[in-house]
Amino acid sequence: MSIEKIELIDGIKKFRQEVKTSFHMPGHKNKPNILDEIGNNLHDYDITETLGTDNLHFPTGMIKNTLESISKSYGAKKSYIVVNGTSCGVISSIMACTSPGDFILVQRDCHKSVYNAVILGGLKVEYLYPEFNREHGLNFSVSLEKLEQMLIDYPKIKLVVLTYPTFYGVCFDIKKAAEIVHKYDKILMIDEAHGSHLNFCSKLPPAAERSGADIVAQSTHKTLPALTQSSVLHVCSDRVDVDKLSRMLRMLQTTSPSYILMASVQRAVEYMDKYGEERLSKNIEMFRIKTKELRDLGVNVLTDEFLKENGCHAFDETRAVISLNDVGITGKELETILREKYKIQMEMSDLMYAVGYITAADDPEDIERLFDSVKEIYLDAKNDDSQNSRVYIEEFPHLTQEISMKNAFYSDNELVTTEESVGRISSDFIIPYPPGIPLICPGEIIKEETIEYAKSILANNINVNGIENNKLRVVK
Ligand SMILES: Cc1ncc(COP(=O)(O)O)c(C=O)c1O
């Protein structure tokens, strides 16, 4: 795609013309019918905190009432609307459940917001590494046996932070995980950025907020039809200090929250309460038919059955995770072909997979269109003798934390070339984006294989934040 020098408004209009079917955020998929009254009257809805409205930081009126309805819908003790995305929800939750110097246990393939909380909160971190499956180039579920062992080995851990489902739709047994965490008297925080819809459809894996998690952060703009940036946070047990959480949110959120965003959360939750079960069920039905057709042809597309056969607990069947690696097409290439030839935009791609969101705003025909296009691309590539060779994804190399993340981040540092960085302590994050999972964290000693890994990602036109012009930041 050529990069033209156009500004935002023209750029957005151009994007709209180029994309016919969207499997990316926001979850309303730009279909006007769901948010219609809000979408069509933005100038009316854009009000602020004044006489007769409410205050997000100390809600007593319309915001409070909406939060109570959201809690009811999700079965939570208390809910918050977060207007700065789940990143803010995650950071506020972690900092509310800890004090500087505390240890937390973190699933290593978690989102960068978790790491940002470690720096901001002055925390110490232990990692639970997910089970990497080399054949499929994918992190499968975390092992609950390993989770328990970590809690035995590191009794100082105060909070456990797990991602459920992952960006790739993989789910562990959330009820069992909560039982284990509570057996050792720890707090369980679930980053459910990709799971705000689970609550609304009985065919999907259970929602964390109904399965024993103590605090849950969700991106309603990802898997619910709310506007971009709008998220929610649910407190589900007495293990969470809600007063401290409210104070953290007041510290980290704007004092001018958008009523448009907040209203969109109300509308999205109401929509899901009314239509979620029916619409998601129809989409899952089509998903099952089409993924079976593709798997019968030999295409590597993730399904619940396939993941269960491979030892995972469950799969979110609203996630299209497709690899044409076997016929020499990388995830990034698949994403590009879908966009340029079929006007379909996926959410993200890595070396092997292209990943798309399916939400209640989609219709079964959208899903059919996506998988039929993939089928066509696969068959064309299969019949083409000049196809590229298969790529392999390795597990992110495990690194040693030499100094604390916070000290490394605030240290005197310098920019060096990637070659010179080997053996040095990183002062910044190196993050392939998307999905936003750090390859290197501040304070870790950089290995040659990590740099090779980053270069292989860059060579496939996938962004790696933290490396610019072959340079990265290390501690002096
Ligand atoms: C697992 C996970 N957690 C948190 C976030 C942050 O969510 P938001 O973009 O709403 O800030 C993301 C974003 O992609 C994510 O993938």
The ligand as an SDF file (V2000), in Angstrom:
LIG
                    3D

 16 16  0  0  0  0  0  0  0  0999 V2000
   -4.6010   -8.6910   26.1530 C   0  0  0  0  0  0  0  0  0  0  0  0
   -4.7540   -7.1960   26.0660 C   0  0  0  0  0  0  0  0  0  0  0  0
   -4.8800   -6.4790   27.1920 N   0  0  0  0  0  0  0  0  0  0  0  0
   -5.0320   -5.1410   27.1900 C   0  0  0  0  0  0  0  0  0  0  0  0
   -5.0590   -4.4550   25.9990 C   0  0  0  0  0  0  0  0  0  0  0  0
   -5.2290   -2.9610   26.0230 C   0  0  0  0  0  0  0  0  0  0  0  0
   -6.5210   -2.6460   25.6360 O   0  0  0  0  0  0  0  0  0  0  0  0
   -6.9140   -1.1810   25.1140 P   0  0  0  0  0  0  0  0  0  0  0  0
   -6.4760   -1.1270   23.6960 O   0  0  0  0  0  0  0  0  0  0  0  0
   -8.3820   -1.1410   25.2970 O   0  0  0  0  0  0  0  0  0  0  0  0
   -6.1910   -0.1930   25.9540 O   0  0  0  0  0  0  0  0  0  0  0  0
   -4.9240   -5.1500   24.7760 C   0  0  0  0  0  0  0  0  0  0  0  0
   -4.9370   -4.4450   23.5000 C   0  0  0  0  0  0  0  0  0  0  0  0
   -4.7420   -4.9740   22.4550 O   0  0  0  0  0  0  0  0  0  0  0  0
   -4.7530   -6.5630   24.8210 C   0  0  0  0  0  0  0  0  0  0  0  0
   -4.5960   -7.2690   23.6990 O   0  0  0  0  0  0  0  0  0  0  0  0
  1  2  1  0
  2  3  1  0
  2 15  2  0
  3  4  2  0
  4  5  1  0
  5  6  1  0
  5 12  2  0
  6  7  1  0
  7  8  1  0
  8  9  2  0
  8 10  1  0
  8 11  1  0
 12 13  1  0
 12 15  1  0
 13 14  2  0
 15 16  1  0
M  END
$$$$
